[in-house]
């Protein structure tokens, strides 16, 4: 093996995560997701991925200049020259770990790397001025176990909602007063709340703000409800994540389409209805239950309902006890039967 091929082998074949653990780093499971592993040691916090060349790479969450391959990781943390790095890493070539400690990391595009690097360096806030003041979302909901950490604040004070697909973080929405944007180089997936094993309901909304508003309006339902949003008009590449999310629901779960009460919202209801039917057909599940849940007043979305005073006072809305739990407005859509 020549010296160049040896360097490539270090970067490609030595799992940087396992090597970091040997130096005392520990995995942060709550902040890790598919395609990315977060590791900590004292004040040092890094994210490990694989780039498009298949090399294990890292970046520091706290230092923009601290990034690179396992060679850079070792040089900087132990103040070593390249020759000393080679001596340390040679025994790691071909070393197997039984049982494997980490799931496989798939190679990641350059754009995804940039998107995740930018997102990881945003703040996990304790208050969200735009959401609380402009959108009337209670801080108790935003900081509840269901939603804590599912939005961040960037350096300009914008609220940021991460999007995920099968490979992990793929982009993020950016929201502020009079402004909506999306991560440069990112792609839409789905925004998610946290999920729990005993959840029996999935609420799908057009935006994360509408999903949060639905949770604020129906707090009794939140204990067993997970939430997701499409981030606006769905693209064809979101079909897979939507169906995968539905397929992972426990037996007897409800899928609730909580979109805007307008023509576009009703079209989205049908999109989700078809996704549920497709999953039921492909998996032969007969236990899934589909419902549509739209505000009674034409033209409203769930955040408008919240800002107008909620279910009790919003014009044209009359609560009725749903046979499966929370007080939800009565709907004219006949979508209360199991999907067959």
C-alpha positions in Angstrom: 0.0 0.0 0.0 1.5 3.3 -1.0 1.3 6.4 1.2 -1.6 8.0 -0.7 -3.7 4.8 -0.8 -3.0 4.4 3.0 -4.4 7.8 3.7 -7.5 7.0 1.7 -7.9 3.7 3.6 -7.7 5.6 6.9 -10.5 8.0 5.8 -12.7 5.3 4.3 -12.2 2.2 6.4 -11.6 3.4 9.9 -15.0 4.3 11.4 -14.4 7.7 12.9 -17.2 7.2 15.4 -15.6 4.1 16.8 -12.2 5.7 16.9 -13.7 8.7 18.8 -15.3 6.4 21.4 -11.8 4.9 22.0 -10.7 8.4 23.0 -13.5 8.8 25.5 -16.3 10.3 23.3 -19.9 9.2 23.8 -22.8 9.1 21.4 -25.6 11.6 21.9 -28.6 9.4 20.9 -31.2 12.1 21.2 -29.4 14.4 18.7 -28.3 11.6 16.3 -30.4 10.6 13.4 -30.1 8.5 10.3 -27.1 9.6 8.3 -25.5 11.5 11.2 -24.0 10.6 14.6 -23.4 13.2 17.3 -20.6 12.5 19.8 -19.5 14.4 22.9 -16.5 14.6 25.2 -16.5 17.3 27.8 -17.0 20.6 25.8 -16.3 19.0 22.5 -19.3 18.1 20.3 -18.9 16.8 16.8 -21.1 15.4 14.1 -19.9 12.4 12.0 -21.1 11.7 8.5 -19.8 10.1 5.3 -19.1 12.3 2.3 -19.8 11.5 -1.3 -16.4 9.8 -1.6 -17.3 7.4 1.2 -14.9 9.0 3.7 -15.9 9.4 7.3 -15.9 13.1 8.0 -16.7 15.3 11.0 -17.5 18.9 11.9 -17.5 20.6 15.2 -20.8 22.2 16.3 -18.9 25.0 18.1 -16.0 25.8 15.8 -16.5 26.5 12.1 -12.8 25.8 11.4 -12.8 22.4 13.0 -13.8 19.8 10.4 -12.4 17.2 8.1 -11.5 13.5 8.1 -10.2 11.2 10.8 -6.7 12.5 10.0 -7.7 16.1 10.8 -9.6 14.9 13.9 -6.5 13.3 15.3 -4.0 15.9 14.3 -6.0 18.7 15.9 -7.0 16.9 19.1 -3.6 15.4 19.9 -1.3 18.0 18.2 0.3 15.3 16.0 2.2 15.4 12.7 1.1 13.2 9.8 3.7 10.6 10.5 2.5 10.1 14.1 -1.1 9.9 12.8 -0.2 7.1 10.4 1.3 5.1 13.2 -1.8 5.4 15.4 -4.3 4.6 12.6 -2.5 1.7 10.9 -3.7 -0.9 13.5 -7.2 0.3 12.9 -7.3 -0.8 9.2 -9.5 -3.9 9.0 -10.3 -3.9 12.7 -13.7 -5.3 13.4 -16.0 -4.4 16.3 -18.4 -7.2 17.5 -21.2 -6.4 17.9 -21.2 -3.3 15.7 -21.7 -0.3 17.9 -23.0 2.1 15.2 -25.4 1.7 12.3 -24.0 2.0 8.8 -23.6 5.6 7.4 -24.5 6.1 3.8 -22.5 8.6 1.7 -24.0 12.1 1.8 -24.0 14.7 -0.9 -22.1 18.0 -0.6 -25.3 20.0 -0.4 -26.6 17.9 2.4 -23.4 18.3 4.3 -23.7 22.1 4.0 -27.3 22.1 5.1 -26.7 20.0 8.1 -23.6 21.9 9.1 -25.6 25.2 9.0 -28.5 23.7 10.9 -26.5 22.1 13.7 -24.9 25.5 14.5 -28.3 27.1 15.1 -29.5 27.7 18.6 -31.9 25.4 20.6 -33.9 28.3 22.0 -35.9 28.6 25.2 -38.2 31.2 23.7 -39.5 31.7 20.2 -40.6 35.3 19.8 -42.1 35.0 16.3 -44.1 31.9 17.1 -45.3 33.2 20.4 -46.0 36.9 19.5 -47.0 36.7 15.9 -48.6 33.2 15.8 -50.0 33.0 19.3 -48.4 29.6 20.0 -48.0 29.0 23.8 -44.4 28.4 25.0 -45.7 25.5 27.0 -46.5 23.7 23.7 -43.2 24.7 22.0 -41.1 23.5 24.9 -43.2 20.4 25.7 -41.5 17.0 25.4 -43.4 16.4 22.2 -41.9 19.4 20.4 -38.8 20.5 22.3 -35.8 20.6 19.9 -37.9 20.3 16.8 -37.3 23.9 15.8 -34.3 26.3 16.2 -33.4 29.9 15.9 -30.8 31.1 13.3 -28.4 34.0 13.6 -31.1 36.4 12.1 -33.7 35.5 14.6 -35.7 33.3 12.2 -37.5 30.2 13.4 -36.2 27.1 11.6 -38.0 23.8 11.1 -35.9 20.8 10.0 -37.1 18.4 7.3 -36.1 14.8 7.1 -36.3 12.0 4.6 -35.2 8.4 4.6 -31.5 9.4 4.6 -31.8 12.0 7.5 -31.8 15.8 7.5 -32.5 17.0 4.0 -33.4 20.7 4.5 -35.2 23.2 6.7 -38.0 25.8 6.5 -37.2 29.3 7.6 -40.1 31.4 9.1 -40.4 35.0 10.3 -42.8 37.9 10.1 -43.6 38.3 6.4 -40.9 35.8 5.3 -40.8 32.2 4.4 -37.7 30.5 3.0 -36.0 27.2 2.6 -32.4 26.0 3.1 -30.1 26.8 0.1 -29.3 23.5 -1.5 -31.8 21.6 0.7 -34.8 19.5 -0.3 -38.2 19.2 1.2 -39.0 16.1 3.3 -41.2 16.1 6.3 -41.0 18.0 9.6 -41.7 15.8 12.6 -42.5 16.1 16.3 -41.1 13.5 18.6 -42.7 10.1 18.5 -43.6 7.8 21.4 -44.2 4.0 21.3 -47.8 4.4 22.6 -48.9 6.9 20.0 -52.1 6.0 18.3 -52.6 9.0 16.0 -50.6 10.9 13.4 -51.7 14.5 12.5 -50.5 15.7 9.2 -50.6 19.4 8.5 -49.5 21.7 5.7 -47.0 23.6 7.8 -45.2 23.0 11.1 -47.0 26.0 12.5 -50.4 24.5 11.7 -49.3 21.2 13.4 -48.2 23.1 16.5 -51.5 25.1 16.4 -53.5 21.9 16.2 -51.6 20.6 19.3 -52.3 23.8 21.2 -56.0 23.6 20.3 -56.4 20.0 21.3 -54.0 19.5 24.2 -55.9 16.4 25.5 -55.0 14.6 22.2 -51.3 15.4 22.4 -50.4 12.6 24.8 -50.9 9.9 22.1 -50.5 12.0 19.0 -47.4 12.5 16.8 -47.3 15.3 14.3 -45.8 15.9 10.8 -46.0 18.6 8.2 -45.3 18.8 4.4 -44.0 22.4 4.4 -46.4 23.6 1.8 -47.5 22.1 -1.5 -46.0 18.6 -1.6 -43.5 17.4 -4.2 -43.3 14.0 -5.7 -40.3 13.1 -3.6 -42.3 13.5 -0.4 -44.6 10.6 -1.3 -42.1 8.0 0.0 -41.5 9.7 3.4 -45.3 10.2 3.9 -46.0 6.5 3.2 -43.1 5.3 5.3 -44.3 7.4 8.2 -47.8 5.9 7.9 -46.5 2.4 7.6 -44.6 2.7 10.9 -47.7 3.6 12.9 -48.8 1.1 15.5 -51.8 -1.2 15.0 -55.2 0.6 15.0 -53.6 4.1 14.5 -55.5 7.0 13.0 -54.1 9.2 10.3 -55.6 12.7 10.5 -55.4 15.1 7.5 -55.5 18.5 9.2 -55.2 20.9 6.3 -56.6 24.3 5.3 -60.3 24.7 4.7 -60.0 25.6 1.0 -59.7 23.9 -2.3 -55.9 23.3 -1.9 -56.5 21.9 1.5 -59.1 19.5 0.3 -56.8 18.3 -2.5 -54.2 17.6 0.2 -56.8 15.6 2.1 -57.1 13.4 -1.0 -53.4 13.1 -1.4 -53.1 11.7 2.2 -56.2 9.5 1.7 -54.5 7.9 -1.3 -51.2 7.5 0.6 -53.0 5.7 3.4 -54.9 3.5 0.9 -51.6 2.7 -0.8 -49.9 1.7 2.4 -52.9 -0.4 3.4 -52.9 -2.2 0.1 -49.2 -2.8 0.0 -48.9 -4.0 3.5 -52.3 -5.7 3.7 -53.1 -3.7 6.8 -56.8 -3.3 7.6 -56.4 -1.6 10.9 -55.5 1.9 9.7 -58.1 4.6 10.2 -58.2 7.8 8.0 -59.9 11.0 9.0 -60.0 14.5 7.7 -60.1 17.4 10.1 -60.7 20.8 8.7 -61.9 24.0 10.4 -65.6 24.7 9.7 -65.0 28.2 8.5 -64.0 28.3 4.8 -60.5 29.8 4.2 -59.1 29.1 7.7 -56.1 27.1 8.6 -55.4 25.9 12.2 -53.2 28.8 13.1 -55.9 31.2 12.1 -58.3 29.2 14.3 -55.9 29.5 17.2 -55.4 33.3 16.7 -59.1 33.8 16.4 -59.6 32.4 19.9 -59.7 28.7 19.4 -62.5 26.2 19.2 -64.8 27.8 21.7 -65.0 31.3 20.1 -64.0 31.1 16.5 -66.9 31.9 14.2 -68.7 29.0 12.7 -67.0 26.3 14.8 -69.1 24.0 17.0 -67.3 21.4 19.1 -68.6 17.9 19.3 -67.1 14.9 21.1 -65.2 12.7 18.7 -65.8 9.1 19.3 -62.0 8.5 19.6 -61.1 11.1 22.1 -60.7 14.9 21.8 -63.4 17.6 21.3 -63.0 18.2 17.6 -65.4 20.2 15.3 -67.9 18.1 13.5 -66.9 17.3 9.9 -69.1 16.6 6.9 -66.4 14.3 5.3 -67.3 10.6 5.6 -63.7 9.6 6.5 -64.3 7.8 9.8 -64.1 4.2 8.7 -61.1 1.9 8.7 -59.2 1.8 5.4 -59.8 -1.5 3.5 
